[in-house]
Amino acid sequence: MREVRLSRWEDFENETSYALERVKKRRSESGAYVSDLLFRGHENADWKLDTTLERYAAQNYTMRDYHSIMTNVKPLVESFTERRWDLSNKYDKEEHPYPPGHPPGYSFMAYLRHHEFPSPLLDWTRSPYVAAFFAFRSTKPLKGANAAIYSYVEYYGEGKIGYSGKATIVGLGPYVTTHKRHHNQQSEYTVCYKRVDGAWDYCNHEDALGKSEREQDVITKYIIPRSERTRVLERLEIMNVSSYSLFGHEESLMETLAYREIESRSDP
């Protein structure tokens, strides 16, 4: 993983434009599949690429373990939401020697992730500005002086190599029927699998980053001072990237109005 330290918000916009052009050029030159560039924002640059499940629980979960958890919570979620999810596609790929693609119950898993239930999905966005919002959204004082925005390309025109017994990142793409905020946030997800004792474990994404990044899983970490927060939010406000545009519930409306009517009008 490459780290780039920036001093100004505009430097990130320039870096992003260059990275997007590089992906476009690579796509046209190689003639092979090149993934879209994805982004993820962290309020604290010291945070790792942990999923919400990893932050919530100290143990690793197999695909079977987590599917059992989803099966347990599904009746109550369906009772309150009056929606239905199909979890019947259980383990048809669990014994396969190569990493599975979409985990069983992917649609329900994405719904749970968007409603704060611990999930093995790591969420990304196709928009660098949405990622910037999540990196600079918080008004609370944070220990770290810097925020971070990650960019990620899974396939870089040379296919992708799997490593037996090693952690492997798998992109799941944008096409899933789930909560509308998935679409508002231009979301995509990745999971990281590792084959352990004949089963597939969910594991930490950074476990997969020891391999060469020239041809796959190209991740860049942009480190930006939190002192740039005012400039970032001013830019995002002009673009209508706000808590309400991304979440769409009443609490997010109040957060957006508080920014517009109080924070943005306060003396620096």
Residue frames as qw, qx, qy, qz and C-alpha x, y, z in Angstrom:
[[0.000, 0.889, 0.458, 0.000, 0.00, 0.00, 0.00],
 [0.426, 0.322, 0.002, 0.846, 1.41, 3.33, -1.08],
 [0.237, -0.770, -0.428, 0.410, 1.06, 6.35, 1.25],
 [0.320, 0.501, 0.190, 0.781, 0.86, 9.90, -0.07],
 [0.273, -0.594, -0.440, 0.615, 1.02, 12.81, 2.38],
 [0.192, 0.637, 0.378, 0.644, -0.73, 15.95, 1.20],
 [0.214, -0.174, -0.381, 0.883, -0.84, 19.40, 2.74],
 [0.328, 0.215, 0.038, -0.919, -3.93, 20.81, 1.01],
 [0.642, 0.355, 0.593, -0.331, -7.37, 19.57, -0.06],
 [0.560, 0.718, -0.171, -0.377, -6.71, 20.77, -3.62],
 [0.026, 0.527, -0.837, -0.145, -3.73, 18.42, -3.78],
 [0.465, 0.091, 0.863, -0.176, -6.09, 15.49, -3.21],
 [0.619, 0.638, 0.260, -0.377, -8.40, 16.65, -6.00],
 [0.343, 0.732, -0.515, -0.285, -5.38, 16.85, -8.33],
 [0.188, -0.324, 0.927, -0.011, -4.15, 13.41, -7.27],
 [0.578, 0.302, 0.695, -0.303, -7.60, 11.94, -7.81],
 [0.581, 0.716, -0.046, -0.383, -7.92, 13.43, -11.29],
 [0.188, 0.625, -0.737, -0.177, -4.54, 11.97, -12.19],
 [0.345, -0.115, 0.919, -0.153, -5.44, 8.54, -10.77],
 [0.646, 0.481, 0.461, -0.373, -8.73, 8.45, -12.69],
 [0.497, 0.742, -0.319, -0.317, -6.90, 9.33, -15.90],
 [0.062, -0.481, 0.873, 0.045, -4.34, 6.58, -15.21],
 [0.532, 0.147, 0.800, -0.236, -7.12, 4.01, -14.86],
 [0.630, 0.665, 0.167, -0.365, -8.76, 5.22, -18.07],
 [0.306, 0.724, -0.574, -0.230, -5.44, 5.06, -19.92],
 [0.258, -0.290, 0.920, -0.062, -4.65, 1.60, -18.55],
 [0.640, 0.347, 0.601, -0.331, -8.08, 0.39, -19.66],
 [0.614, 0.729, -0.060, -0.295, -7.58, 1.61, -23.22],
 [0.184, 0.697, -0.685, -0.110, -3.99, 0.38, -23.52],
 [0.318, -0.256, 0.903, -0.132, -4.30, -3.08, -22.01],
 [0.538, 0.032, -0.587, -0.604, -7.55, -4.10, -23.68],
 [0.437, -0.204, -0.859, 0.168, -8.21, -6.22, -20.59],
 [0.417, -0.764, -0.447, -0.204, -10.55, -5.61, -17.68],
 [0.278, 0.195, -0.406, 0.849, -9.61, -2.73, -15.38],
 [0.248, -0.624, -0.706, 0.226, -11.81, -2.11, -12.34],
 [0.062, -0.877, -0.161, -0.449, -13.35, 1.22, -11.46],
 [0.303, 0.284, -0.510, 0.754, -11.40, 3.30, -8.99],
 [0.539, -0.664, -0.501, -0.134, -13.03, 3.12, -5.56],
 [0.113, 0.525, -0.367, 0.760, -12.58, 5.37, -2.51],
 [0.635, -0.548, -0.539, 0.077, -12.98, 5.12, 1.24],
 [0.024, 0.723, -0.219, 0.655, -12.69, 7.89, 3.87],
 [0.666, -0.354, -0.551, 0.356, -11.35, 7.55, 7.42],
 [0.237, -0.948, -0.078, -0.195, -11.70, 10.29, 10.02],
 [0.502, -0.745, 0.426, 0.107, -8.41, 9.18, 11.59],
 [0.564, 0.633, -0.515, -0.126, -5.43, 8.30, 9.39],
 [0.142, -0.440, 0.856, -0.231, -4.25, 5.82, 12.04],
 [0.793, 0.081, 0.423, -0.430, -7.28, 3.56, 11.52],
 [0.251, -0.183, 0.882, 0.355, -6.71, 0.32, 9.63],
 [0.490, 0.057, -0.514, -0.702, -8.88, -1.09, 6.86],
 [0.119, 0.072, 0.923, -0.359, -11.08, -2.90, 9.38],
 [0.325, -0.412, -0.661, -0.536, -14.64, -4.00, 8.71],
 [0.479, -0.501, 0.158, -0.703, -17.35, -3.19, 11.24],
 [0.939, -0.224, -0.236, -0.110, -17.37, -6.88, 12.21],
 [0.710, 0.176, -0.394, 0.556, -13.65, -6.76, 12.98],
 [0.001, 0.451, -0.298, 0.841, -14.10, -3.62, 15.07],
 [0.683, -0.409, -0.019, -0.605, -17.04, -5.15, 16.93],
 [0.961, -0.252, 0.075, -0.087, -15.71, -8.64, 17.70],
 [0.246, -0.743, 0.610, 0.123, -12.25, -9.92, 18.56],
 [0.646, -0.070, 0.751, 0.113, -12.65, -13.26, 16.74],
 [0.162, 0.244, -0.657, -0.694, -12.60, -14.33, 13.10],
 [0.697, 0.259, 0.456, -0.489, -15.79, -15.64, 11.51],
 [0.302, 0.028, 0.837, 0.455, -16.15, -18.20, 8.78],
 [0.306, -0.064, -0.449, -0.837, -18.63, -17.69, 5.97],
 [0.477, -0.353, -0.793, -0.141, -20.77, -20.36, 7.60],
 [0.290, -0.356, -0.577, 0.675, -20.60, -18.62, 11.02],
 [0.088, 0.216, 0.031, -0.972, -21.77, -15.29, 9.66],
 [0.391, -0.161, -0.645, -0.637, -24.49, -16.85, 7.55],
 [0.417, -0.404, -0.795, 0.176, -25.83, -18.44, 10.75],
 [0.127, -0.350, -0.354, 0.858, -25.87, -15.02, 12.42],
 [0.249, 0.063, -0.317, -0.913, -27.83, -13.52, 9.53],
 [0.435, -0.275, -0.799, -0.310, -30.29, -16.41, 9.69],
 [0.324, -0.405, -0.697, 0.496, -30.83, -15.68, 13.40],
 [0.008, -0.388, -0.206, 0.898, -31.54, -11.95, 12.98],
 [0.067, -0.113, -0.644, -0.754, -33.54, -12.24, 9.74],
 [0.190, -0.575, -0.789, -0.110, -37.00, -13.01, 11.28],
 [0.215, -0.706, -0.384, 0.555, -36.94, -9.94, 13.52],
 [0.114, -0.322, 0.304, 0.889, -35.60, -7.65, 10.80],
 [0.090, -0.255, -0.756, -0.596, -38.29, -8.88, 8.41],
 [0.199, -0.645, -0.719, 0.166, -40.97, -8.41, 11.06],
 [0.167, -0.686, -0.195, 0.681, -40.05, -4.76, 11.60],
 [0.034, -0.383, 0.421, 0.821, -39.30, -3.83, 7.98],
 [0.715, 0.437, 0.404, -0.367, -41.99, -5.94, 6.29],
 [0.459, 0.654, -0.525, -0.293, -39.39, -6.94, 3.71],
 [0.963, -0.091, 0.250, -0.035, -38.20, -10.42, 2.77],
 [0.130, 0.730, -0.648, -0.176, -34.71, -11.74, 2.00],
 [0.972, 0.132, -0.166, -0.101, -33.68, -15.09, 0.54],
 [0.244, -0.712, 0.654, -0.067, -30.86, -16.79, 2.46],
 [0.959, 0.054, 0.229, -0.155, -31.28, -20.16, 0.79],
 [0.724, 0.596, -0.293, 0.184, -28.04, -19.96, -1.27],
 [0.706, -0.694, 0.132, 0.041, -25.95, -21.31, 1.58],
 [0.456, -0.658, 0.543, 0.253, -22.64, -22.99, 0.96],
 [0.884, 0.439, 0.162, -0.003, -22.52, -24.20, -2.62],
 [0.549, 0.719, -0.296, 0.307, -19.04, -22.64, -3.00],
 [0.527, -0.776, 0.315, -0.146, -17.70, -23.19, 0.50],
 [0.855, -0.230, 0.414, 0.209, -15.72, -26.30, -0.49],
 [0.669, 0.712, 0.030, 0.209, -14.40, -24.73, -3.69],
 [0.753, -0.208, -0.049, 0.623, -10.60, -24.28, -3.63],
 [0.278, 0.330, 0.125, 0.893, -10.85, -20.72, -5.02],
 [0.045, 0.218, 0.450, -0.865, -12.26, -17.72, -3.13],
 [0.201, 0.639, 0.742, 0.034, -16.03, -17.42, -3.53],
 [0.120, 0.418, 0.233, 0.870, -17.42, -14.32, -5.16],
 [0.422, -0.489, -0.008, -0.764, -20.60, -12.93, -3.63],
 [0.033, -0.106, 0.886, -0.451, -21.01, -14.34, -0.12],
 [0.207, -0.455, -0.846, -0.187, -24.29, -16.14, 0.62],
 [0.205, -0.797, -0.525, 0.219, -27.02, -13.69, 1.56],
 [0.428, 0.074, 0.075, 0.898, -25.13, -10.77, -0.01],
 [0.128, -0.600, -0.346, -0.710, -28.23, -8.57, -0.45],
 [0.615, -0.721, -0.308, -0.083, -29.25, -8.97, 3.20],
 [0.710, -0.265, -0.125, 0.641, -25.63, -8.51, 4.27],
 [0.259, 0.315, 0.147, 0.901, -25.48, -5.16, 2.44],
 [0.376, -0.706, -0.336, -0.497, -28.76, -4.08, 4.07],
 [0.730, -0.585, -0.262, 0.239, -27.41, -4.95, 7.52],
 [0.590, -0.017, -0.025, 0.807, -24.20, -3.04, 6.80],
 [0.040, 0.475, 0.201, 0.856, -26.12, 0.13, 5.93],
 [0.550, -0.676, -0.199, -0.447, -28.03, -0.14, 9.21],
 [0.144, -0.721, 0.540, -0.411, -24.97, -0.44, 11.47],
 [0.950, -0.238, 0.172, -0.108, -25.09, -4.20, 12.05],
 [0.344, -0.630, 0.635, 0.285, -21.51, -5.57, 12.22],
 [0.839, 0.513, 0.083, -0.160, -20.56, -6.85, 8.78],
 [0.723, -0.235, 0.427, 0.490, -17.61, -8.50, 6.98],
 [0.503, 0.713, 0.310, 0.378, -18.19, -6.13, 4.06],
 [0.353, -0.418, 0.010, 0.837, -15.76, -3.24, 3.66],
 [0.359, 0.817, 0.447, -0.055, -17.67, -0.41, 2.06],
 [0.370, -0.158, 0.313, 0.860, -16.26, 1.84, -0.68],
 [0.374, 0.777, 0.324, -0.389, -17.70, 4.49, -2.97],
 [0.651, 0.419, 0.360, 0.521, -17.09, 5.37, -6.59],
 [0.089, 0.918, 0.107, 0.372, -17.03, 9.06, -5.61],
 [0.538, 0.122, -0.408, 0.728, -13.92, 10.63, -4.06],
 [0.177, -0.431, 0.099, -0.879, -16.20, 13.38, -2.73],
 [0.800, -0.429, -0.242, -0.343, -18.45, 10.96, -0.87],
 [0.816, -0.087, -0.387, 0.420, -15.32, 9.43, 0.64],
 [0.254, 0.329, -0.251, 0.874, -14.11, 12.90, 1.63],
 [0.506, -0.543, -0.090, -0.664, -17.41, 13.56, 3.40],
 [0.889, -0.374, -0.264, -0.021, -16.95, 10.50, 5.59],
 [0.687, 0.104, -0.305, 0.651, -13.34, 11.46, 6.27],
 [0.167, 0.186, -0.200, 0.947, -14.18, 15.03, 7.37],
 [0.396, -0.579, -0.541, -0.465, -17.78, 14.76, 8.57],
 [0.601, -0.525, -0.529, 0.288, -17.19, 14.58, 12.32],
 [0.052, -0.857, 0.069, -0.508, -17.23, 17.74, 14.44],
 [0.798, -0.601, 0.008, 0.041, -15.80, 15.86, 17.43],
 [0.027, -0.817, 0.576, 0.019, -12.16, 16.37, 18.42],
 [0.983, 0.120, -0.135, 0.017, -10.11, 13.38, 17.29],
 [0.713, -0.560, 0.255, 0.337, -6.77, 12.13, 18.58],
 [0.664, 0.105, 0.416, 0.613, -5.13, 12.06, 15.17],
 [0.000, -0.616, 0.062, 0.785, -4.20, 15.25, 13.35],
 [0.170, 0.289, -0.649, -0.683, -4.86, 13.72, 9.94],
 [0.805, 0.264, 0.324, -0.421, -7.68, 12.12, 8.00],
 [0.251, -0.269, 0.824, 0.431, -7.17, 9.55, 5.26],
 [0.753, 0.435, 0.065, -0.489, -8.85, 8.74, 1.95],
 [0.518, -0.200, 0.788, 0.267, -8.02, 5.42, 0.29],
 [0.637, 0.468, -0.279, -0.545, -8.25, 4.62, -3.40],
 [0.583, -0.163, 0.796, -0.008, -8.49, 1.02, -4.61],
 [0.647, 0.424, -0.402, -0.489, -8.34, -0.80, -7.94],
 [0.835, -0.182, 0.502, -0.134, -8.86, -4.56, -7.82],
 [0.799, 0.280, 0.425, 0.321, -8.12, -5.52, -11.43],
 [0.061, -0.810, 0.210, 0.544, -5.48, -3.51, -13.27],
 [0.590, 0.656, -0.294, -0.369, -5.54, -5.08, -16.72],
 [0.253, 0.468, -0.847, -0.012, -3.55, -8.23, -15.99],
 [0.732, -0.253, -0.608, -0.172, -6.21, -10.50, -14.49],
 [0.444, -0.666, 0.379, -0.464, -5.87, -11.52, -10.87],
 [0.531, 0.225, -0.802, 0.155, -3.85, -14.21, -9.16],
 [0.760, -0.559, -0.041, -0.329, -5.18, -16.18, -6.20],
 [0.193, 0.526, -0.754, 0.342, -2.83, -17.43, -3.51],
 [0.746, -0.268, -0.599, -0.113, -3.57, -20.75, -1.84],
 [0.642, -0.431, -0.487, 0.407, -3.93, -20.33, 1.91],
 [0.277, -0.060, -0.109, 0.953, -3.40, -16.57, 1.67],
 [0.180, 0.647, 0.457, -0.583, -5.84, -13.72, 2.24],
 [0.238, 0.231, 0.609, 0.720, -7.53, -12.56, -0.98],
 [0.229, 0.405, 0.245, -0.851, -9.64, -9.44, -1.55],
 [0.199, 0.374, 0.822, 0.381, -12.76, -9.92, -3.68],
 [0.192, 0.133, 0.000, -0.972, -14.77, -7.00, -5.09],
 [0.281, 0.382, 0.858, -0.195, -18.53, -7.48, -5.16],
 [0.097, 0.317, 0.549, 0.768, -19.59, -4.70, -7.53],
 [0.198, -0.005, 0.207, -0.958, -22.45, -2.20, -7.29],
 [0.546, -0.114, -0.504, -0.660, -25.34, -4.39, -8.45],
 [0.217, -0.199, -0.895, 0.334, -27.33, -5.46, -5.41],
 [0.361, -0.619, -0.399, -0.572, -30.91, -4.80, -4.31],
 [0.478, -0.299, -0.582, 0.586, -30.69, -3.23, -0.88],
 [0.113, -0.789, -0.378, 0.472, -31.34, 0.09, 0.90],
 [0.436, 0.851, 0.204, 0.210, -31.54, 3.20, -1.28],
 [0.247, -0.915, 0.277, 0.158, -28.60, 4.82, 0.52],
 [0.748, -0.112, 0.518, 0.400, -26.42, 2.21, -1.20],
 [0.507, 0.594, 0.418, 0.464, -27.22, 4.03, -4.44],
 [0.081, -0.992, -0.070, -0.071, -27.10, 7.52, -2.92],
 [0.474, -0.758, 0.393, 0.214, -23.57, 6.84, -1.70],
 [0.638, 0.617, -0.437, -0.149, -22.46, 5.14, -4.95],
 [0.599, -0.529, 0.582, -0.152, -21.46, 2.19, -2.80],
 [0.798, 0.274, -0.532, -0.067, -19.46, -0.91, -3.61],
 [0.721, -0.579, 0.333, -0.183, -18.08, -3.52, -1.23],
 [0.520, 0.447, -0.725, 0.064, -15.15, -5.86, -0.86],
 [0.866, -0.462, 0.128, -0.143, -14.63, -8.90, 1.33],
 [0.189, 0.644, -0.738, 0.072, -11.38, -10.56, 2.27],
 [0.966, -0.127, -0.045, -0.220, -11.31, -14.38, 2.40],
 [0.050, 0.589, -0.803, 0.077, -8.74, -16.86, 3.65],
 [0.848, -0.021, -0.478, -0.227, -8.93, -20.65, 3.38],
 [0.170, -0.483, 0.721, -0.467, -8.52, -22.19, 6.86],
 [0.321, -0.040, 0.909, -0.263, -9.07, -25.89, 7.63],
 [0.140, 0.294, 0.884, 0.336, -11.23, -26.41, 4.56],
 [0.045, 0.825, 0.552, -0.113, -13.53, -23.43, 5.19],
 [0.316, 0.561, 0.113, 0.757, -13.48, -19.80, 4.09],
 [0.371, -0.592, -0.415, 0.583, -12.76, -17.30, 6.85],
 [0.150, 0.938, 0.125, 0.288, -13.44, -13.58, 6.63],
 [0.699, -0.308, -0.114, 0.635, -10.16, -11.82, 7.43],
 [0.116, -0.821, -0.035, 0.559, -8.57, -8.38, 7.51],
 [0.632, 0.771, 0.076, 0.031, -8.02, -6.66, 4.16],
 [0.024, 0.884, -0.468, -0.007, -4.51, -5.57, 5.08],
 [0.720, -0.278, 0.632, 0.072, -3.54, -9.24, 5.37],
 [0.768, 0.464, 0.413, 0.158, -3.84, -9.39, 1.57],
 [0.259, 0.963, -0.072, -0.034, -1.59, -6.42, 0.84],
 [0.548, -0.590, 0.502, 0.314, 1.79, -8.14, 1.12],
 [0.718, 0.310, 0.523, 0.337, 1.62, -9.21, -2.54],
 [0.272, -0.051, 0.330, 0.902, 2.85, -7.13, -5.44],
 [0.269, 0.675, 0.467, -0.504, 0.37, -4.34, -6.20],
 [0.048, -0.340, 0.498, 0.796, 1.56, -3.73, -9.74],
 [0.223, -0.057, -0.784, -0.577, -1.13, -5.85, -11.35],
 [0.480, -0.518, -0.658, -0.261, -3.90, -6.22, -8.75],
 [0.543, -0.709, -0.407, 0.195, -5.28, -4.75, -5.52],
 [0.405, 0.336, -0.080, 0.847, -3.67, -1.36, -6.05],
 [0.373, -0.820, -0.427, 0.076, -4.33, 0.68, -2.90],
 [0.340, 0.390, -0.167, 0.839, -3.18, 4.24, -2.21],
 [0.393, -0.702, -0.512, 0.302, -3.65, 5.98, 1.13],
 [0.205, 0.619, 0.043, 0.757, -3.88, 9.77, 0.92],
 [0.456, -0.500, -0.509, 0.531, -3.17, 11.45, 4.25],
 [0.068, 0.656, 0.231, 0.716, -4.72, 14.92, 4.59],
 [0.131, 0.027, -0.542, 0.830, -4.54, 17.32, 7.60],
 [0.097, -0.639, -0.757, 0.092, -7.82, 17.64, 9.47],
 [0.105, -0.534, -0.117, 0.831, -7.18, 21.39, 9.48],
 [0.061, 0.037, -0.592, -0.803, -8.48, 21.28, 5.88],
 [0.112, 0.420, 0.885, -0.167, -11.95, 20.28, 7.12],
 [0.215, 0.667, 0.276, -0.658, -13.62, 23.68, 6.58],
 [0.211, 0.494, -0.505, -0.676, -12.41, 23.89, 2.99],
 [0.003, -0.030, -0.974, -0.226, -13.45, 20.32, 2.27],
 [0.146, 0.524, 0.783, -0.301, -16.99, 20.78, 3.61],
 [0.225, 0.645, 0.007, -0.730, -17.41, 24.07, 1.76],
 [0.168, 0.320, -0.739, -0.568, -16.51, 22.29, -1.48],
 [0.011, -0.201, -0.978, -0.044, -18.85, 19.40, -0.75],
 [0.211, 0.563, 0.531, -0.597, -21.74, 21.72, 0.16],
 [0.291, 0.520, -0.306, -0.743, -21.54, 23.32, -3.28],
 [0.274, 0.178, -0.865, -0.380, -21.74, 19.82, -4.78],
 [0.751, -0.238, -0.029, -0.615, -24.72, 18.85, -2.58],
 [0.681, 0.039, -0.707, 0.186, -22.74, 16.10, -0.87],
 [0.310, -0.477, 0.381, -0.729, -24.17, 16.19, 2.63],
 [0.211, -0.047, 0.906, -0.363, -25.43, 13.93, 5.37],
 [0.600, 0.366, 0.406, -0.584, -28.98, 14.28, 4.09],
 [0.613, 0.539, -0.381, -0.434, -28.14, 13.59, 0.43],
 [0.307, 0.375, -0.874, 0.012, -26.24, 10.44, 1.47],
 [0.033, 0.058, 0.922, -0.381, -28.48, 9.04, 4.24],
 [0.303, -0.289, -0.550, -0.723, -31.89, 10.60, 3.62],
 [0.437, -0.550, -0.705, 0.095, -33.37, 10.26, 7.13],
 [0.210, -0.927, -0.211, -0.229, -34.50, 12.97, 9.57],
 [0.657, -0.643, 0.083, 0.385, -31.38, 12.83, 11.74],
 [0.597, 0.049, 0.345, 0.723, -29.21, 13.42, 8.68],
 [0.112, 0.787, 0.359, 0.490, -31.45, 16.33, 7.66],
 [0.432, -0.897, -0.080, 0.036, -30.84, 17.94, 11.08],
 [0.702, -0.356, 0.237, 0.570, -27.09, 17.37, 10.74],
 [0.451, 0.398, 0.401, 0.691, -27.13, 19.04, 7.33],
 [0.097, -0.883, -0.284, -0.360, -29.19, 22.00, 8.55],
 [0.604, -0.746, 0.000, 0.281, -26.93, 22.42, 11.58],
 [0.632, -0.083, 0.296, 0.712, -23.93, 22.66, 9.28],
 [0.267, 0.569, 0.416, 0.657, -25.62, 25.15, 6.94],
 [0.233, -0.856, -0.265, -0.376, -27.19, 27.41, 9.56],
 [0.602, -0.791, 0.091, 0.071, -24.64, 27.25, 12.38],
 [0.769, -0.308, 0.296, 0.476, -21.24, 25.79, 11.55],
 [0.570, 0.395, 0.353, 0.628, -20.76, 27.30, 8.09],
 [0.007, 0.872, 0.184, 0.454, -21.79, 30.75, 9.38],
 [0.654, -0.715, -0.054, 0.240, -19.57, 30.71, 12.46],
 [0.109, 0.914, -0.390, -0.016, -16.40, 32.74, 12.64],
 [0.841, 0.269, -0.430, 0.190, -13.31, 30.66, 11.89]]
